Amino acid sequence: MTDQQGSTDTTSWYEQELATERGYVAKLYERLDGLRDEKQEQLKRIQAQGLQGSFQNQSERDSFASLYQDRINQLNAVDDRLVFGRLDTEDDVRRHIGRIGLSDDERARLLVDWRAPEAAPFYQATAAKSQGVARRRHIMMTGRDVESFEDDVLNTGDASEASQTLLSAVSAPRTGLMGDIVATIQREQDEIIRDEMRGVLVVQGGPGTGKTAVALHRAAYLLYTHRERLAKNGVLLVGPSEAFMNYIDQVLPSLGETGVVMSSVGNLYPGIEAAPELDRSAAEIKGRSLMTEVLANAVSLRQRSIPETTWVHVDGVDLRVRPIQIRRAIGHARTSERPHNQAREVFVDHMVRTLYDQLRDIVSPKREDGLVNKADRSYLRQEIRQSRDVRRLLNMCWKPLTPTGVVSELLSQPKYLVDAAPMLTTTEILTLLRQPGTPFTEADIPLVDETAELVGELVGDTTEAEQSLSQRNVDTAEAALDNMYYALEDIGVDGVVTAEMLAAAQEPETTWASVADRAKADRTWTYGHVIVDEAQELTYMQWRMLFRRSPLRSFTIVGDLAQASWADASTDWASVLQPFAGQNWRLSELTVNYRTPERITDVATRVATQAGRPVTTPTALRQGDYDPELIRATDEDHHEILLQAVQLQLERQPGGLIGVIVTAEQYVDAYQQLESAYPKRVWTGVGRRRQRDIALVTPQQAKGLEYDAVIISEPQNVVAAANGSVGDLYVAMTRATQSLTMITTASDEDLPAGLNDI
């Protein structure tokens, strides 16, 4: 056979295989459409029933409606590039791998969910350890169309570790939104994704190693593998900022999961959308462990006696209240060790008994024979409780508190803060003080959460009858679940609904809500698993808030200590986690940089290590086409040089996204300059990106994000704004997937060490 004939035969074989794949994928989409139509029809029938029947019937209807809608949402979310791989085993079994699992009407498997054990070899098999795989096929799709495929033939011993599929994915232009890596997960990433759920898993990885992608895919994997447990308690995924959460927003739905609670640290407390904390010094103080003592003092200061004896008027009688009586009642309440609002009931009961004894003796004195008058005087207790004077006095001594009220007053009333924080210096006190009514910041949220633990819920008026009705509803819901079991199993969502969820739906004024929706609204909700991204940024108080949400200590923590913004950031995870997990945690490391080219990582690593940062140096997958640039400018021509740099990168990276990184102080001026030169092309991360191809961000906003090209204005200012820490500069430099440009007006001696050598 001639070379030409061999080439022709190969082409013919490829076209035949491509046609086969297109035909099979078309059948999969036909099945997907059929399932979607079926669920939509079932939803219509449920909704057409309207409000009728018993509370149990209504709750079953609402729960089915929600489940059908969730299933429809899932099927819609995986429509794009449903299939991405195929495994051919050595014993001639063929499995297509996709975003979800699909079966035909006879339950024969058509598509294997990427999280299933049978799909693991797609990510883990190598030429050296083929795991019974003869061929691994990467199927490239656009929407519903199969464009091409690429095969790794593993039983020949010469499969490449870095496939063309992977190289194409990491080199593709950025869109401003994170995409999933489900088709290109690598072996070390897959091992972390499939690690067991128990305990605290720390994933340490340098820039570009796919930490965030691993965290998101791990969330989807755990929900698939531990559905029964996690469906009841949910999974919480926490990121550093709202910009970051918007960036990753579509990844989990594309993996077939819509039930994960995703929140930035600043929005974790229900009902509060926190503003960024612009004062780094204030944020550092608020993050210290001593704030637990400050807040405890702040609550305790709202439990106070009276300076001198006073009188209260009860139903025409004046009663004397002495300071010693108040102090005894306060001491009695404190020994109960209940939160402030619950302990207040102990305080009030004690004082009512004290006043009752006094009032009883006045209105019903002892008889002449010395015996006690046994007439029923129980109504006197109610008279005491309803007395305006008594209520005013008891509120003055032990007022009901709200967490937000305590923190707001603490940070805006100088004397209150001084009394609660004697361990702080005058400078630190002044740093924390602010005007009354100032919106809560991200650094305030852990303080509000901690205070919520100290004060507890406001005591309600739930009666025994209401509690009994609630329990009956739960019992009824358990019976309803038994009836629904097989129907739930048929649609693939058994275990998602709990008796408590159905019981809530039976209440006349209650709307059925998913686990995720209920968890978001409940500060005391405890999750089955918590995933924390960019974990190196968290303070002691933030860690304390997060560990409160998982008493079982089931965590996946991903981060890179070298990227921490704080000048005195920890250099090891042991010191970070010891107060919360002790020694009960394990470490996995990611060693390959898929995002940032070697030419850029070498410079960024040099800057970090010369500043004393403990840098994990992953192996870069690509060398890159462009060396990093440091452009010298003057105050007069800085603006023009910045615009020239932007224009160059727009020409270099057509269709890509250019990240311009400036400090908060430079932001407004930079925005005006860029918007003037490139109208309607500057994206600040707010709203939809549309056709905007220039992203203007601060170093903090850039954490976890990535751009085709990065331009950093005044790198020395980035370090100065972080109080001398190079962490933010290191982060900014490693956001680039193709090229890096830095513009400076500083002299050599004012530049961070390592930049002069560029």
C-alpha positions in Angstrom: 0.0 0.0 0.0 1.4 3.4 -1.0 1.5 6.3 1.5 -1.2 8.0 -0.6 -3.4 4.9 -0.3 -2.7 4.7 3.5 -3.7 8.3 3.8 -6.9 7.8 1.9 -7.8 4.7 4.0 -7.2 6.7 7.2 -9.3 9.5 6.0 -12.1 7.1 5.0 -11.9 5.4 8.4 -12.1 8.8 10.2 -15.1 10.0 8.2 -16.9 6.7 8.9 -16.2 6.9 12.6 -17.2 10.6 12.6 -20.5 9.7 11.0 -21.1 6.9 13.5 -20.5 9.3 16.4 -22.9 11.9 14.9 -25.6 9.2 14.6 -25.2 8.0 18.1 -25.1 11.5 19.6 -28.3 12.4 17.6 -30.0 9.4 19.3 -28.9 10.7 22.7 -30.3 14.1 22.0 -33.6 12.4 20.9 -33.7 10.7 24.3 -32.9 13.9 26.1 -35.7 15.7 24.3 -38.1 12.9 25.0 -37.4 13.1 28.8 -37.7 16.9 28.8 -41.1 16.7 27.0 -42.2 14.0 29.4 -41.3 16.1 32.5 -42.9 19.2 31.0 -46.1 17.3 30.4 -46.1 16.0 34.0 -45.5 19.5 35.3 -48.4 20.9 33.3 -50.7 18.2 34.7 -49.6 18.9 38.3 -50.0 22.7 37.9 -53.5 22.2 36.3 -54.7 20.6 39.5 -54.7 24.0 41.3 -55.3 24.5 45.0 -57.5 21.6 46.0 -57.6 18.6 48.4 -56.0 18.3 51.8 -52.8 19.9 53.0 -51.2 16.5 52.4 -52.4 16.4 48.8 -51.3 20.0 48.2 -47.8 19.3 49.6 -47.4 16.2 47.4 -48.5 18.3 44.4 -46.1 21.1 45.2 -43.2 18.7 45.9 -43.8 16.9 42.6 -44.0 20.2 40.7 -40.7 21.3 42.2 -39.0 18.0 41.4 -40.3 18.1 37.8 -39.1 21.6 37.4 -35.7 20.8 38.8 -35.4 17.8 36.4 -36.3 20.1 33.5 -33.7 22.6 34.6 -31.1 19.9 34.7 -32.0 18.6 31.3 -31.8 22.1 29.8 -28.5 22.8 31.5 -26.7 19.8 30.0 -28.0 20.4 26.5 -24.8 22.0 25.3 -22.1 19.5 24.5 -24.0 16.6 26.2 -21.3 14.0 25.2 -17.6 14.4 25.3 -16.0 11.0 25.4 -16.1 7.3 24.7 -14.3 4.4 26.2 -13.5 1.2 24.3 -12.4 -1.6 26.7 -10.1 -4.4 25.9 -13.1 -6.8 26.1 -15.0 -4.9 23.4 -17.4 -2.9 25.7 -18.1 0.6 24.5 -19.3 3.4 26.8 -20.1 7.0 25.9 -19.3 9.5 28.7 -21.4 12.6 29.2 -22.6 15.3 31.6 -25.5 13.1 32.9 -26.5 9.5 32.6 -29.2 8.4 30.2 -31.0 5.1 29.7 -33.7 4.0 27.3 -37.2 2.8 28.2 -35.9 -0.7 28.9 -33.3 0.8 31.3 -30.4 0.0 29.0 -27.6 2.5 29.6 -27.1 4.9 26.7 -24.8 7.5 28.3 -22.6 7.1 31.4 -22.5 10.0 33.8 -19.0 11.3 34.1 -19.1 10.8 37.9 -20.0 7.1 37.7 -17.3 4.6 38.7 -17.4 3.2 35.1 -16.4 6.6 33.8 -13.3 6.9 36.1 -10.9 5.3 33.5 -11.7 8.0 31.1 -9.7 10.4 33.3 -7.3 8.0 35.1 -6.2 5.5 32.4 -2.7 5.9 31.0 -0.6 4.0 28.6 1.3 2.5 31.6 -1.9 1.7 33.5 -4.6 1.3 31.0 -7.2 0.0 33.5 -8.6 -2.3 30.8 -9.1 0.6 28.3 -8.0 0.0 24.7 -9.1 3.4 23.3 -10.2 6.7 24.9 -12.0 9.0 22.5 -12.4 12.7 23.0 -15.5 14.0 21.2 -15.4 17.7 20.3 -18.8 19.3 20.0 -20.3 22.7 19.3 -23.8 22.9 20.8 -25.4 19.6 19.6 -23.1 19.1 16.7 -20.1 16.7 16.7 -17.3 18.5 15.0 -14.4 16.1 15.4 -12.8 13.5 17.7 -9.4 12.5 18.9 -8.3 9.1 20.0 -5.8 8.0 22.7 -4.9 4.4 21.9 -3.7 3.2 25.3 -2.6 -0.3 24.6 0.2 0.8 22.2 2.2 2.3 25.0 2.7 5.7 23.3 -0.3 7.8 24.4 0.7 11.4 25.1 0.0 12.8 28.5 -1.1 16.2 27.1 -3.6 15.5 24.4 -4.5 18.0 21.7 -7.9 18.3 23.3 -6.4 19.5 26.5 -4.0 21.9 24.7 -6.9 23.4 22.7 -9.0 23.9 25.7 -6.4 25.7 27.8 -5.4 27.9 24.8 -8.9 28.9 23.8 -9.9 32.6 24.2 -11.5 33.4 27.6 -15.2 34.4 27.7 -15.5 36.1 31.0 -17.3 33.1 32.5 -15.7 29.9 33.7 -16.3 26.8 31.7 -16.3 23.2 33.0 -13.3 20.9 32.4 -15.4 17.8 32.5 -14.0 16.7 29.1 -10.4 17.3 30.0 -10.0 16.4 33.7 -6.5 15.1 34.3 -5.5 12.1 36.5 -4.3 14.1 39.5 -7.4 16.3 39.4 -9.7 13.3 39.1 -8.2 11.6 42.1 -8.9 14.7 44.2 -12.5 15.0 42.8 -13.2 11.4 43.7 -11.6 11.5 47.1 -13.8 10.4 50.0 -16.1 12.9 51.6 -15.1 12.4 55.2 -13.0 14.9 57.1 -11.1 18.0 55.9 -9.4 17.8 52.5 -7.0 20.6 51.7 -6.1 21.1 48.0 -3.0 23.2 47.6 -2.1 24.3 44.1 -0.3 27.2 42.5 -1.9 29.5 39.9 -3.5 27.8 36.9 -3.6 24.3 38.4 -7.4 24.2 38.2 -8.2 24.4 41.9 -11.5 26.1 41.3 -12.5 23.6 38.6 -11.6 20.7 40.8 -13.7 22.2 43.6 -16.7 22.6 41.4 -16.4 19.2 39.9 -15.9 17.7 43.3 -19.2 19.3 44.5 -21.0 17.6 41.5 -19.3 14.3 42.2 -20.1 14.3 45.9 -23.8 15.1 45.2 -23.9 12.2 42.7 -22.1 9.7 44.9 -23.7 10.6 48.3 -27.1 11.8 47.0 -29.1 10.4 49.9 -27.1 12.1 52.6 -26.4 15.4 50.9 -29.9 15.8 49.5 -31.1 16.3 53.1 -28.4 18.8 54.2 -27.0 20.2 50.9 -23.5 21.4 49.8 -22.2 24.9 50.4 -19.7 26.4 48.1 -18.0 29.6 49.3 -15.9 32.0 47.2 -14.1 35.2 47.8 -16.3 37.7 46.0 -19.5 38.2 44.0 -17.5 38.8 40.9 -15.9 35.3 41.4 -19.3 33.7 42.1 -20.7 35.2 38.9 -17.6 33.9 37.0 -18.3 30.3 38.1 -22.1 30.5 38.2 -22.8 28.2 35.2 -20.4 25.4 35.8 -22.4 23.3 38.2 -25.6 23.4 36.1 -23.6 22.3 33.1 -22.5 19.3 35.1 -26.1 18.4 35.9 -26.3 19.9 39.4 -28.5 22.8 40.4 -28.9 22.4 44.1 -25.6 23.6 45.5 -25.8 26.7 47.7 -23.2 29.1 46.2 -22.2 32.3 48.2 -19.4 34.7 48.7 -18.2 35.1 52.2 -19.8 38.5 52.3 -23.3 37.2 51.4 -23.4 34.2 53.7 -25.6 35.8 56.4 -29.3 35.7 55.3 -30.7 39.1 54.5 -27.4 41.0 54.2 -25.6 41.9 51.0 -22.3 43.1 52.3 -20.3 45.9 50.7 -16.5 45.3 50.1 -14.3 46.2 53.0 -12.1 48.9 51.7 -10.1 49.5 54.9 -7.5 46.6 55.1 -6.5 47.6 58.6 -10.1 47.4 59.8 -10.6 44.1 58.0 -7.5 42.7 59.7 -8.7 43.7 63.2 -12.2 42.3 62.6 -10.7 39.0 61.5 -8.7 38.4 64.7 -9.6 35.7 67.2 -9.9 38.3 69.9 -13.1 39.6 68.3 -14.9 36.6 69.9 -14.1 38.1 73.3 -15.0 41.6 72.2 -18.4 40.5 71.0 -19.0 38.4 74.1 -18.2 41.6 76.1 -20.6 43.6 73.9 -23.5 41.3 74.7 -22.6 41.1 78.4 -22.6 44.9 78.6 -26.3 44.9 77.6 -27.0 42.9 80.8 -26.7 45.5 83.5 -28.0 46.3 87.0 -29.4 49.6 88.2 -27.3 52.2 90.1 -29.8 52.6 93.0 -33.1 51.4 94.4 -36.1 52.3 92.2 -39.8 51.8 92.3 -42.3 50.2 89.9 -46.0 50.7 89.8 -48.2 47.5 89.5 -52.0 47.7 89.5 -52.0 50.6 92.0 -49.2 49.3 94.2 -45.6 50.6 94.3 -43.0 47.9 94.5 -39.3 48.4 95.5 -36.5 47.1 93.3 -33.0 47.0 94.7 -29.8 46.7 92.7 -28.9 43.5 94.6 -32.1 41.9 93.3 -31.3 42.8 89.7 -27.7 41.5 90.1 -29.0 38.2 91.5 -31.4 37.8 88.6 -28.6 38.5 86.1 -26.3 36.0 87.7 -29.0 33.4 87.8 -29.7 33.9 84.0 -26.0 33.8 83.1 -25.5 30.5 84.9 -28.1 29.0 82.6 -25.5 29.3 79.8 -28.2 30.1 77.3 -27.9 32.7 74.5 -28.8 36.2 75.6 -32.4 36.2 74.4 -33.2 32.8 75.9 -31.4 33.7 79.1 -33.5 36.9 79.2 -36.5 34.7 79.9 -34.7 33.3 82.9 -33.9 36.8 84.1 -37.5 38.0 83.6 -38.9 34.9 85.4 -36.6 35.4 88.4 -37.5 39.1 88.7 -41.3 38.4 88.3 -41.0 35.9 91.2 -39.2 38.4 93.3 -41.8 41.1 92.6 -44.6 38.6 93.0 -43.5 37.7 96.6 -43.4 41.4 97.4 -46.8 42.1 95.8 -48.5 39.1 97.4 -47.4 40.1 100.8 -48.9 43.6 100.2 -52.3 42.6 98.8 -52.6 39.4 100.8 -50.9 39.8 104.2 -50.6 37.0 106.7 -53.6 36.4 108.9 -53.6 37.4 112.6 -53.0 33.8 113.6 -49.7 33.8 111.6 -50.8 31.4 108.9 -50.4 32.2 105.2 -53.4 33.3 103.3 -53.9 30.5 100.7 -56.2 32.4 98.4 -55.3 32.1 94.7 -53.1 35.0 93.7 -51.6 33.6 90.5 -53.2 36.5 88.5 -50.6 38.8 90.2 -47.8 37.4 88.0 -49.7 38.5 84.9 -50.3 41.9 86.4 -46.5 42.2 87.0 -45.6 41.1 83.5 -48.1 43.6 82.0 -46.9 46.6 84.1 -45.4 49.2 81.9 -42.9 50.2 84.6 -41.8 46.6 85.0 -41.4 46.1 81.3 -39.4 49.3 81.0 -37.1 48.4 83.9 -36.5 44.8 82.7 -35.8 46.0 79.2 -33.3 48.6 80.5 -31.5 45.9 82.4 -31.7 43.0 79.9 -33.0 44.2 76.5 -33.8 41.7 73.7 -31.0 42.0 71.1 -30.5 41.4 67.4 -27.1 40.5 66.0 -27.2 43.3 63.5 -28.1 45.8 66.2 -25.3 44.8 68.5 -22.6 45.0 65.7 -23.9 48.3 64.3 -23.9 49.9 67.8 -20.5 48.4 68.7 -18.8 49.9 65.6 -20.5 53.3 65.9 -20.6 54.1 69.6 -17.1 55.0 70.9 -17.8 54.3 74.6 -19.5 51.0 73.9 -16.5 49.8 71.8 -14.0 51.0 74.3 -15.8 49.2 77.1 -16.1 46.0 75.0 -12.6 46.0 73.6 -10.1 47.0 76.4 -7.4 44.9 74.7 -7.4 47.1 71.6 -5.2 50.2 71.3 -6.6 53.7 70.7 -5.5 53.6 67.1 -7.3 50.3 66.6 -10.4 51.6 68.2 -10.4 54.6 65.9 -9.8 52.3 62.9 -13.0 50.3 63.7 -15.3 53.2 64.5 -17.6 54.5 61.8 -20.7 56.5 61.3 -24.1 55.1 62.5 -26.0 53.5 59.7 -23.0 52.5 57.7 -23.8 49.4 55.6 -22.3 46.2 56.7 -19.0 45.1 55.0 -17.7 41.7 54.1 -15.5 41.8 57.2 -18.6 42.5 59.4 -20.4 39.4 58.4 -18.5 36.9 60.6 -19.0 39.4 63.5 -22.8 39.4 62.9 -22.8 35.6 62.7 -20.8 35.2 65.9 -23.2 37.6 67.7 -26.1 35.6 66.4 -24.7 32.7 68.3 -24.4 34.8 71.4 -27.8 36.4 71.4 -29.9 33.5 70.0 -33.3 33.9 68.4 -35.9 36.3 69.8 -38.2 34.2 72.0 -41.5 33.5 70.2 -44.9 32.6 71.4 -45.3 29.1 69.9 -47.9 27.1 71.8 -47.9 23.5 72.7 -50.8 23.0 70.4 -48.8 24.5 67.5 -45.9 22.3 68.3 -48.1 19.2 68.4 -49.6 20.1 65.0 -46.1 20.5 63.5 -45.2 17.0 64.7 -48.4 15.6 63.3 -47.5 17.2 59.9 -44.1 15.5 60.0 -45.8 12.1 60.7 -48.2 12.6 57.8 -45.3 13.7 55.5 -43.4 10.4 56.3 -46.5 8.5 55.2 -46.7 10.6 52.0 -43.1 9.9 51.2 -43.7 6.1 51.4 -46.5 6.6 48.8 -44.2 8.7 46.6 -41.2 6.5 46.7 -41.5 4.6 43.5 -42.6 7.6 41.5 -39.5 9.5 42.8 -37.3 6.6 41.9 -38.6 6.5 38.4 -37.6 10.1 37.7 -34.2 9.7 39.3 -34.7 12.0 42.3 -35.5 9.6 45.2 -34.0 10.8 48.5 -34.3 14.5 47.6 -37.4 15.2 49.6 -37.5 14.8 53.4 -40.4 14.5 55.8 -39.7 17.9 57.2 -39.8 19.5 53.8 -43.2 18.0 53.1 -44.4 19.0 56.6 -43.5 22.6 55.9 -45.5 22.4 52.7 -48.6 21.3 54.6 -48.7 24.6 56.5 -51.4 26.8 54.9 -49.1 29.8 54.6 -46.0 27.9 53.6 -44.5 27.6 50.1 -42.6 24.5 49.3 -38.9 25.2 48.9 -35.9 23.2 47.9 -33.1 22.3 50.3 -30.9 25.0 48.7 -33.5 27.7 49.1 -34.2 26.8 52.7 -30.5 26.6 53.5 -29.9 30.1 52.1 -32.6 31.6 54.3 -31.5 29.8 57.5 -28.4 31.0 59.3 -28.4 27.9 61.5 -28.5 25.5 58.6 -25.7 22.8 58.8 -24.5 21.4 55.5 -23.4 17.9 54.6 -20.3 19.3 53.0 -18.6 22.7 52.6 -16.3 23.7 49.8 -14.1 26.8 50.3 -12.3 28.4 47.3 -9.5 30.9 47.6 -9.2 29.7 51.2 -5.9 31.5 51.8 -7.8 34.8 52.1 -9.9 33.8 55.1 -9.5 35.3 58.5 -9.9 33.5 61.8 -13.4 34.8 62.3 -14.4 33.8 58.7 -13.1 30.3 59.3 -15.0 30.1 62.6 -18.2 31.1 60.7 -17.7 28.4 58.1 -16.9 25.6 60.5 -20.0 26.5 62.4 -21.9 25.4 59.3 -20.5 21.9 59.2 -20.4 20.3 62.7 -19.2 17.0 61.1 -16.2 18.9 59.7 -16.7 17.7 56.2 -14.8 20.2 54.0 -12.9 20.6 50.8 -10.6 23.6 51.1 -8.7 24.8 48.0 -6.2 27.6 47.9 -2.6 28.7 47.5 -0.9 30.3 50.5 1.5 32.2 48.2 -1.5 34.1 46.8 -2.7 35.5 50.2 -3.2 39.2 50.3 -2.2 39.6 53.9 1.4 40.7 54.7 1.5 38.3 57.7 -0.3 35.5 56.0 0.3 32.0 57.3 3.0 29.9 55.6 1.4 26.5 56.3 -2.1 25.0 56.4 -1.5 23.4 59.8 -1.4 26.8 61.6 -4.5 27.9 59.7 -6.6 24.8 60.5 -5.4 23.9 64.0 -8.0 25.9 65.9 -10.9 24.3 63.9 -9.8 20.9 62.7 -6.8 20.1 64.9 -4.7 17.5 63.1 -7.6 15.9 61.4 -7.0 17.0 57.9 -5.2 15.7 54.8 -3.4 17.5 52.0 -3.4 16.9 48.3 -1.4 19.0 45.8 -2.0 19.9 42.2 1.3 20.0 40.3 0.5 21.1 36.7 -0.2 24.7 35.6 -2.8 24.5 32.8 -3.4 28.2 32.5 -0.3 30.3 32.8 2.6 29.8 30.4 6.0 29.0 31.8 7.5 32.4 30.6 5.0 34.2 32.9 5.1 31.8 35.9 8.9 32.0 36.1 8.8 35.8 36.6 5.8 35.6 39.0 7.5 32.9 41.1 10.7 35.0 41.3 8.7 38.0 42.6 7.0 35.8 45.2 10.0 33.9 46.4 12.2 37.0 46.7 9.5 38.4 49.0 9.7 35.2 51.2 6.4 33.6 50.1 6.2 29.8 50.2 5.5 29.2 46.5 4.2 25.9 45.1 5.8 25.7 41.7 3.6 23.6 39.4 4.9 22.5 36.0 3.6 24.7 33.2 1.9 22.8 30.4 2.9 25.4 27.9 6.0 27.6 27.4 4.0 30.5 25.9 4.5 32.7 22.9 5.2 36.0 24.6 7.8 37.1 27.2 6.4 39.2 30.1 7.0 43.0 29.5 7.8 45.8 31.9 7.3 49.1 30.2 8.8 52.2 31.8 6.6 55.3 31.7 6.4 58.8 33.1 3.5 60.5 34.8 2.8 62.4 31.6 2.8 59.5 29.1 1.4 56.7 31.4 -2.1 57.2 30.0 -1.0 56.9 26.4 1.2 53.9 27.1 -1.6 52.1 28.8 -3.9 52.6 25.8 -1.2 51.4 23.4 -0.7 48.3 25.5 -4.5 47.6 25.5 -4.6 48.0 21.7 -1.7 45.7 21.1 -3.3 42.9 23.2 -6.7 43.4 21.5 -4.8 42.8 18.2 -2.9 39.8 19.6 -5.9 38.2 21.2 -8.8 38.6 18.8 -12.1 37.5 20.4 -10.4 37.2 23.8 -10.7 39.1 27.0 -8.1 41.6 28.2 -7.7 42.1 31.9 -6.5 45.6 33.1 -5.6 45.4 36.8 -5.3 48.5 38.8 -5.5 49.4 42.5 -8.8 50.8 44.0 -7.3 54.3 44.0 -6.5 54.2 40.3 -9.8 52.6 39.3 -12.0 55.6 38.5 -9.4 57.3 36.4 -8.5 54.1 34.6 -12.2 53.5 33.8 -12.7 57.0 32.4 -9.6 56.6 30.2 -10.5 53.2 28.8 -14.2 54.0 28.3 -13.3 57.2 26.4 -10.9 55.3 24.1 -13.1 52.1 23.8 -16.7 53.1 24.3 -19.0 50.3 25.5 -16.1 47.8 25.5 -15.1 48.1 29.2 -16.5 45.4 31.5 -16.4 45.9 35.3 -17.8 42.5 36.1 -21.3 43.9 36.8 -24.1 42.6 34.5 -23.6 40.6 31.3 -20.4 40.9 29.5 -22.0 41.0 26.0 -19.3 42.2 23.5 -17.1 43.9 26.1 -13.6 42.7 25.8 -11.7 44.8 28.3 -12.2 43.8 31.9 -11.2 46.4 34.4 -10.6 44.9 37.9 -8.7 45.4 41.1 -6.3 42.7 42.3 -8.9 41.5 44.8 -11.6 41.3 42.2 -9.2 39.3 39.9 -8.7 36.5 42.4 -9.7 33.2 40.8 -10.4 34.8 37.4 -8.4 34.5 34.2 -7.8 36.6 31.1 -6.1 36.1 27.7 -3.8 39.0 28.4 -3.1 40.9 31.6 -2.0 44.5 31.9 -1.0 45.6 35.4 -0.7 49.4 36.0 1.9 50.4 38.6 2.8 47.0 40.1 4.5 48.7 43.0 1.2 50.3 43.9 -0.4 46.9 44.1 2.1 45.9 46.7 1.8 49.2 48.6 -2.0 48.9 48.7 -1.6 45.5 50.3 0.6 46.9 53.1 3.7 45.5 51.5 2.4 42.1 50.7 3.3 40.7 47.2 0.4 38.3 47.3 -2.0 40.5 45.3 0.7 41.2 42.7 1.5 37.5 42.4 -2.2 36.8 41.8 -2.5 39.6 39.2 0.5 38.4 37.2 -0.7 34.8 37.1 -4.2 35.6 35.7 -2.8 35.6 32.2 -3.3 32.7 29.8 -1.2 34.2 27.0 0.7 37.4 27.7 1.6 39.8 30.6 2.4 43.5 30.4 3.3 45.7 33.4 3.5 49.5 33.2 5.4 51.5 35.9 6.6 55.0 36.6 8.7 53.8 39.6 12.4 53.8 39.8 14.3 50.5 40.1 14.7 50.7 43.8 10.9 51.3 44.3 9.9 48.2 42.2 9.2 44.9 43.9 12.2 42.6 43.9 12.3 40.4 40.8 10.8 42.8 38.4 14.0 44.6 37.5 15.3 41.5 35.7 12.6 41.4 33.1 
